[in-house]
Amino acid sequence: INSTTNVFSLRKVCRTLSPGTPRKDSMIELLAGPTTTETSMGYMKPDTEKLQFMSFSNSGTNWNVYFQKLPGHGWNGTLSIPRFVKAVTLTLKQFSNVNTVTVFVNGSSNPNNW
């Protein structure tokens, strides 16, 4: 925890979130990628080029998050989709009222259609 040499260690990330829309803000920050400092420490941006956050829906603690893939977007390699889904899931599960997360891209939750 809090290792300066291990980019996989856990550490607090200070970002500015609106009290009214913290989940939305967290998705926008995720799509923006790491800060310059985080990049210099070895953190990488998930494959989010030309993806746009659209909305959320939920039923209790089960949350759906919707993204739009813009023209020209392509996934970079076989691990891009799982890394993106994992990043979205881990980001949202930081909120106490989120238990499960389903990611939709262009209306589909099936990564084969992305």
C-alpha positions in Angstrom: 0.0 0.0 0.0 1.2 3.5 -1.0 4.3 2.1 -2.7 6.1 4.7 -4.9 7.6 1.9 -7.0 4.7 -0.5 -7.5 2.1 1.0 -9.8 -0.4 -1.7 -8.6 -0.3 -0.7 -5.0 -3.3 0.9 -3.4 -3.3 4.6 -2.8 -5.7 7.4 -2.4 -6.3 9.5 -5.5 -7.4 13.0 -4.8 -9.8 14.3 -7.5 -12.5 17.0 -7.4 -16.0 15.4 -7.5 -19.3 17.2 -7.3 -21.3 16.1 -4.2 -24.4 15.8 -6.4 -22.9 13.7 -9.2 -19.8 11.8 -7.9 -20.4 8.7 -10.0 -20.7 10.7 -13.2 -17.6 12.7 -12.3 -15.7 9.6 -11.6 -16.5 8.2 -15.1 -15.4 11.5 -16.7 -12.1 11.4 -14.8 -11.6 7.7 -15.8 -12.1 8.5 -19.4 -9.7 11.5 -19.1 -7.0 9.1 -18.0 -4.2 9.5 -15.5 -2.7 12.9 -14.6 0.8 13.8 -15.8 2.2 12.8 -12.4 0.4 9.4 -12.5 1.6 8.8 -16.0 5.2 9.4 -14.9 4.6 6.8 -12.2 3.6 4.2 -14.8 -0.2 4.4 -14.7 -1.8 3.9 -18.0 -5.1 5.0 -19.4 -7.7 2.3 -20.3 -8.5 2.2 -24.0 -11.0 5.0 -23.9 -10.2 7.0 -26.9 -13.4 8.1 -28.7 -15.6 6.7 -25.9 -18.1 9.0 -24.3 -19.9 8.6 -21.0 -23.7 8.8 -21.6 -25.6 7.8 -18.4 -26.3 5.5 -15.5 -29.3 3.5 -14.4 -29.7 1.5 -11.3 -32.0 -0.9 -9.5 -30.9 -0.8 -5.9 -27.2 -1.6 -5.7 -27.1 -2.9 -9.3 -25.8 -0.2 -11.6 -25.6 0.0 -15.4 -23.3 2.5 -17.0 -23.7 3.5 -20.7 -21.0 4.6 -23.1 -21.1 5.7 -26.7 -18.4 4.5 -29.0 -17.7 7.4 -31.4 -16.7 6.9 -35.1 -13.1 5.8 -35.5 -12.8 4.0 -32.1 -11.1 0.6 -32.2 -10.0 -1.5 -29.3 -6.2 -1.9 -29.0 -5.6 -5.6 -28.5 -7.4 -8.5 -26.8 -7.0 -7.1 -23.2 -8.4 -3.6 -24.0 -12.0 -4.5 -23.4 -11.5 -6.5 -20.1 -9.2 -3.7 -18.8 -11.8 -1.1 -19.6 -14.7 -3.0 -18.0 -12.5 -3.7 -14.9 -11.5 -0.1 -14.6 -15.2 1.0 -14.8 -16.3 -1.6 -12.3 -13.6 -0.9 -9.7 -14.1 2.8 -10.0 -17.9 2.5 -9.3 -17.6 -0.1 -6.6 -15.8 2.5 -4.5 -19.2 3.9 -3.8 -21.1 2.2 -1.0 -24.3 1.9 -2.9 -22.8 0.1 -5.8 -22.7 -3.7 -5.6 -22.7 -4.9 -9.2 -21.8 -3.0 -12.4 -22.8 -3.8 -16.0 -21.1 -1.9 -18.8 -22.9 -1.0 -22.0 -21.3 0.3 -25.1 -23.6 1.5 -27.9 -26.5 -0.1 -26.1 -25.0 -3.6 -25.8 -23.5 -5.3 -22.7 -21.9 -8.0 -24.9 -18.3 -7.1 -25.6 -18.4 -9.0 -28.8 -20.7 -6.3 -30.1 -18.4 -3.4 -29.2 
